[in-house]
Amino acid sequence: MADRLKKAAVWLGLVSDNDYVEPEPGTDDVTEQVMDRGEEPRRPASATVTELETRRPAKDHQRMADISRIITVHPRTYNEARTIGENFRDGVPVIMNLSDMEDSDAKRLVDFSAGLIFGLRGSIERITSKVFLLSPHNVTVSVEDKERLAGGFFNQS
């Protein structure tokens, strides 16, 4: 069985033909055959492992959002999606006020935000018809803060 896997690896190009030693009929151990010929069996080369750089420590617990830390963005074009994405990726809740945008660009930005929410496991809530709150997965915005956002400053209906 192992011989078939090795042949398949050679055929797929995962292993070079030079690294593959054909077993003699009747034996399964390639190492014995190599040593019988007086050759040293090849040892796998040691690999260096480089640790990935982390941007910020991961936090497993949910924390309540500090309302002063919520970013409010008033985009005028779709090009400002990067600002929304960068802040959200850094764990900051984002309020998108799309009232200054044309409907076609606003729909594109909502689609972008939906993908952002899905990819980073966050949540999106509609505050008014053109205002949305994007919350990262590890941040919970309290009910009082949501009411404050919807009731006073962003009441545009």
Phi, psi and chi 1 to 4 in degrees:
 res  aa     phi    psi   chi1   chi2   chi3   chi4
   1 MET       -  -44.0 -179.7   69.7  172.8      -
   2 ALA   -65.1  -32.2      -      -      -      -
   3 ASP   -64.5  -39.8 -178.4   47.0      -      -
   4 ARG   -64.8  -40.4  -70.2 -177.6 -173.5  166.1
   5 LEU   -64.2  -39.3  -70.9  173.7      -      -
   6 LYS   -67.1  -40.9  -70.9  179.6 -176.9  176.0
   7 LYS   -62.8  -41.0  -76.1 -177.0 -178.9  179.1
   8 ALA   -64.5  -39.1      -      -      -      -
   9 ALA   -64.4  -38.7      -      -      -      -
  10 VAL   -66.5  -44.1  169.2      -      -      -
  11 TRP   -63.4  -37.7 -175.1   77.9      -      -
  12 LEU   -77.5  -11.4  -70.0  171.0      -      -
  13 GLY    86.4   11.2      -      -      -      -
  14 LEU   -76.2  -25.9  -59.5  172.5      -      -
  15 VAL  -130.2  139.0  178.8      -      -      -
  16 SER   -77.5  159.0   70.7      -      -      -
  17 ASP   -62.3  -29.6  -70.7  -28.0      -      -
  18 ASN   -69.0  -30.8  -61.0  -23.6      -      -
  19 ASP   -78.7  -16.7  -67.3  -19.5      -      -
  20 TYR   -96.8  127.6  178.2   69.3      -      -
  21 VAL  -110.3  120.7  176.5      -      -      -
  22 GLU   -69.5  124.7 -176.3   78.0   32.5      -
  23 PRO   -70.8  145.2   22.1  -28.6      -      -
  24 GLU   -73.8  150.0  -66.1  175.7   11.9      -
  25 PRO   -59.0  136.2  -18.5   25.5      -      -
  26 GLY    93.8  -11.2      -      -      -      -
  27 THR  -123.3  150.5   62.9      -      -      -
  28 ASP  -110.1  -16.3  -71.4  -28.6      -      -
  29 ASP   -94.5  108.3 -168.1    9.8      -      -
  30 VAL   -70.2  -32.7  175.6      -      -      -
  31 THR   -62.3  -39.7  -52.2      -      -      -
  32 GLU   -61.9  -41.2  -74.0  179.8   18.7      -
  33 GLN   -66.2  -40.7  -64.1  172.0   22.0      -
  34 VAL   -65.5  -42.3  170.2      -      -      -
  35 MET   -70.7  -31.4  -67.8 -178.6   72.1      -
  36 ASP   -64.2  -30.7  -71.1  -18.3      -      -
  37 ARG   -82.4   -3.8  -72.5 -171.0 -119.4  152.6
  38 GLY    87.9    9.3      -      -      -      -
  39 GLU   -93.8  154.0  -61.0  175.4   16.4      -
  40 GLU   -83.9  134.5  -77.4  -69.1  -41.7      -
  41 PRO   -66.8  143.8   18.7  -24.9      -      -
  42 ARG   -74.1  134.9  -68.2 -173.8 -178.0 -148.8
  43 ARG  -102.8  143.9  -56.0 -141.9 -174.0  -80.3
  44 PRO   -62.8  138.0    6.4   -8.4      -      -
  45 ALA   -68.3  142.6      -      -      -      -
  46 SER   -75.4  139.8   62.7      -      -      -
  47 ALA  -109.8  145.9      -      -      -      -
  48 THR   -92.0  133.0  -30.0      -      -      -
  49 VAL  -104.8  123.9  177.4      -      -      -
  50 THR  -103.0  127.0  -54.0      -      -      -
  51 GLU   -74.1  143.0  -67.5 -156.2   25.9      -
  52 LEU   -74.0  144.2  -64.3  174.5      -      -
  53 GLU   -77.9  134.6 -179.6  180.0  -39.0      -
  54 THR  -105.4  141.2   56.8      -      -      -
  55 ARG   -80.8  -38.1  -69.7 -176.5   53.5  133.1
  56 ARG  -155.8  154.7   61.6 -172.3  179.5  -84.9
  57 PRO   -69.7  139.9   21.6  -29.6      -      -
  58 ALA   -77.0  140.4      -      -      -      -
  59 LYS  -121.0  125.7  -64.6 -175.1  179.8  170.7
  60 ASP   -84.5  -26.1  -66.9  -26.7      -      -
  61 HIS   -88.0  153.1   64.0  -77.3      -      -
  62 GLN   -84.7  147.0  -73.9 -159.5  -16.8      -
  63 ARG  -128.5  152.5   63.7  177.6 -166.5 -103.4
  64 MET   -77.3  139.5  -64.5  -61.7  -74.1      -
  65 ALA   -74.9  138.5      -      -      -      -
  66 ASP   -81.3  117.3  179.3   10.5      -      -
  67 ILE   -58.4  -26.9 -167.8   74.5      -      -
  68 SER   -75.0  -14.3   63.9      -      -      -
  69 ARG   -93.3   -3.2 -159.8  161.5  171.5 -112.0
  70 ILE   -76.0  130.4  -66.0  177.6      -      -
  71 ILE   -92.3  133.7  -57.9  -68.3      -      -
  72 THR  -108.4  127.0  -56.5      -      -      -
  73 VAL  -120.7  131.4 -179.6      -      -      -
  74 HIS  -113.5   75.9  -63.3  -88.3      -      -
  75 PRO   -70.1  146.0   23.4  -29.7      -      -
  76 ARG  -107.6  -25.7  -63.9 -164.3 -167.3  -54.4
  77 THR  -134.4  167.2   65.0      -      -      -
  78 TYR   -67.0  -22.3 -179.1   76.9      -      -
  79 ASN   -61.6  -17.6  -66.0  -23.7      -      -
  80 GLU   -84.7    6.6  -62.8  176.6   50.8      -
  81 ALA   -63.0  -31.1      -      -      -      -
  82 ARG   -60.0  -41.7 -178.8  177.3 -178.3  149.2
  83 THR   -60.5  -43.3  -55.1      -      -      -
  84 ILE   -63.1  -47.7  -65.0  167.3      -      -
  85 GLY   -62.8  -42.4      -      -      -      -
  86 GLU   -65.8  -44.2  -72.7  172.7  -12.8      -
  87 ASN   -65.0  -43.6  -75.8  -55.0      -      -
  88 PHE   -64.4  -41.2 -175.6   80.9      -      -
  89 ARG   -62.3  -31.3 -177.9 -178.4   58.7 -164.5
  90 ASP   -81.9    4.1  -70.1  -21.6      -      -
  91 GLY    89.1   16.8      -      -      -      -
  92 VAL  -101.6  127.1  177.8      -      -      -
  93 PRO   -62.2  142.5  -20.1   30.1      -      -
  94 VAL  -124.7  132.3  177.0      -      -      -
  95 ILE  -103.2  121.7  -63.9  173.5      -      -
  96 MET  -102.0  119.6  -72.2 -169.6  -42.9      -
  97 ASN  -105.5  104.3 -173.8  -16.0      -      -
  98 LEU   -95.4   15.0  -54.0  176.7      -      -
  99 SER   -68.3  -20.7   59.3      -      -      -
 100 ASP   -91.6    4.2  -64.4  -21.7      -      -
 101 MET  -106.7  156.0  -66.0 -176.0   76.4      -
 102 GLU   -71.5  154.3  -67.7 -176.0   24.1      -
 103 ASP   -60.2  -38.2  -73.6  -17.3      -      -
 104 SER   -65.8  -44.1   60.5      -      -      -
 105 ASP   -69.4  -34.8  -78.1  -16.0      -      -
 106 ALA   -64.4  -39.8      -      -      -      -
 107 LYS   -64.2  -41.0  -73.0  177.9 -175.8  177.4
 108 ARG   -61.7  -41.2  -74.2 -179.8   66.1 -160.4
 109 LEU   -69.1  -35.7 -160.2   52.6      -      -
 110 VAL   -66.9  -39.3  169.4      -      -      -
 111 ASP   -63.1  -42.7  -72.4  -17.0      -      -
 112 PHE   -59.5  -44.9  167.2   79.4      -      -
 113 SER   -64.7  -37.7  -60.1      -      -      -
 114 ALA   -63.9  -40.8      -      -      -      -
 115 GLY   -65.7  -39.8      -      -      -      -
 116 LEU   -62.0  -44.8 -170.9   66.0      -      -
 117 ILE   -62.3  -45.2  -66.5  -58.9      -      -
 118 PHE   -64.9  -45.2  178.6   77.7      -      -
 119 GLY   -67.7  -34.3      -      -      -      -
 120 LEU  -106.6   11.3  -63.1  175.5      -      -
 121 ARG    59.4   38.2  -57.4 -177.8 -163.1  -75.3
 122 GLY   -96.0 -158.5      -      -      -      -
 123 SER  -141.5  154.6   64.1      -      -      -
 124 ILE  -129.4  137.4 -174.1  169.0      -      -
 125 GLU  -133.8  140.0  -66.3 -177.6   52.2      -
 126 ARG   -85.9  123.5  177.2  177.6  -84.3 -178.3
 127 ILE   -89.6  -52.0  -55.2  -63.5      -      -
 128 THR  -132.2 -168.3   65.2      -      -      -
 129 SER   -62.7  -31.9   62.3      -      -      -
 130 LYS  -126.6   20.4  -71.4 -162.8  168.9 -167.0
 131 VAL  -124.2  128.2  177.3      -      -      -
 132 PHE  -126.9  145.8  -62.7   86.9      -      -
 133 LEU  -110.2  120.4  171.5   63.2      -      -
 134 LEU  -103.6  119.6  -48.8  176.0      -      -
 135 SER  -116.3  127.0  -58.4      -      -      -
 136 PRO   -62.2  161.4  -20.5   30.9      -      -
 137 HIS   -64.4  -26.7   75.5  -76.6      -      -
 138 ASN   -97.4   10.8   60.6  -16.9      -      -
 139 VAL  -123.3  132.2  174.3      -      -      -
 140 THR  -115.6  124.1  -55.6      -      -      -
 141 VAL   -92.0  125.6  179.1      -      -      -
 142 SER   -67.5  159.6   69.2      -      -      -
 143 VAL   -61.6  -38.9  176.5      -      -      -
 144 GLU   -63.2  -40.3  -64.7   84.1   24.9      -
 145 ASP   -66.3  -39.0  -69.8  -22.8      -      -
 146 LYS   -64.2  -42.0  -71.5  178.1 -171.0  174.8
 147 GLU   -64.4  -39.4  -71.7  175.0    1.0      -
 148 ARG   -64.0  -41.0 -165.3  173.3  -19.4  155.1
 149 LEU   -65.6  -44.3  -67.3  172.6      -      -
 150 ALA   -75.7  -38.1      -      -      -      -
 151 GLY   -77.0  -48.1      -      -      -      -
 152 GLY   -96.4  -80.3      -      -      -      -
 153 PHE   -65.7  -37.7 -171.3   68.7      -      -
 154 PHE  -104.1   15.5  -71.7  106.4      -      -
 155 ASN   -76.5   99.0 -167.8    3.2      -      -
 156 GLN  -118.7   13.5  -60.9  176.5    4.4      -
 157 SER   -81.1      -   33.3      -      -      -
